[in-house]
Amino acid sequence: FHFLKTVIQADLQKQVSALPHNQKPLVVQDLTTGAIRILKENKGNIFSLWKGVIPLTCRGALFTSGQMMGYDGVKTIFKQHRQQDGIAAFFFLEDSPALHVLASISASFGASFLSTPADYVMAKYMATKAIPSSSSSSSLLRQCIQDVYKKEGILGFWKGWSIYFIQLTPLMICASTLYEQTRLIFGLGYMS
């Protein structure tokens, strides 16, 4: 129902932007009226309610993979090298809030880098109109990917990456560091 949420948000934005400055929108659609509208626009095709499920699932998997590889990877590398003797070990942080912040920045980089192409394709896909049948949704998705590649090249898939990274980094730093410190307070220790 991600598509339903997107439709409701887009409709509300259209209503708000069309009104004079001091007037509030009269009608805010709920899930039921939004679902009915989507079904009417797609001639009763129930699969139209799940438009975007493939790119959304891929995006979630890519985001989580990038986040976990970035966070756990940095922590693992620093902890392994910290245990070694010698001068090189001096430059590696111990498992502490400083390392958690560094790992969070790495997690933010990985998550934003891997998920931005799926976000961009999903936005293009969700902006398309009705789905005639469930079998054509995959060809429409493929067409969106081909259009981005033809018009913008391979780097076009990472359009908006830097803004997403800047937006995501403070959230990752706060969430991961607070999570690690909460575990420590409750006697669970840091994640290993």
Salt bridges, closest charged atoms under 4 A:
ASP11 OD2 - ARG37 NH1 2.05
GLU41 OE2 - ARG37 NE 2.85
GLU94 OE1 - ARG82 NH2 3.99
ASP95 OD1 - LYS75 NZ 3.57
ASP95 OD2 - LYS79 NZ 3.73
ASP95 OD1 - HIS100 NE2 2.80
ASP119 OD1 - ARG59 NE 2.54
GLU152 OE1 - LYS159 NZ 3.24
GLU180 OE2 - LYS75 NZ 2.79
GLU180 OE1 - HIS100 NE2 3.97
